[in-house]
Amino acid sequence: MFVKDVTVQNQVGLHARPATFFIQKANEFKSSIWIEKEDRRVNAKSLLGILSLGIVGGTTIRIIADGADEQDAVTGLVDLVDSGFAEEAR
């Protein structure tokens, strides 16, 4: 199991478009992946799960992966969150 905390950089947080990018990235990996916010944990490959967390900009989330490519999965997803999902370019 590999775990890393990251702060959501984009102002609107993980709304539908960035959540979709996040899920697409998560689905590139074989590992089971979860997002944890406070005391709630959801499947990082589930749009409804991610949206149900209500993650806004400035929120710190924990990305957890368990499987053969767990470290690559967490690193790739943390990099995506750190990039702000390219929202600033819009």
C-alpha positions, 0 to 999 in steps of 0.5 A: 500500500502506498499513500500520499497527501496532496492539496487540490490546487485549482479553485473549483476543486474536483468538480465534474471535469477534473474528476473525470480527468482524475478517473481516466488517469486512475483507470490507467493503473491496475491497483485499487485506488482510493481518495480519502477526505477527512474520515470518508474514503471512496473509490478513485475510479468512481465519478459519483464517489469523488463528487460525493466528497465535495472537494473544493480548492485548498482541500487536502486529500489522501490518495491511497493505492494498493497493487502492483503499480501502486507507487506509480498510480499515486505519483501520477495522480498527485502530479495531476492534482498538483498541475491544477488539471490545466484549469488555469489555462482556460 
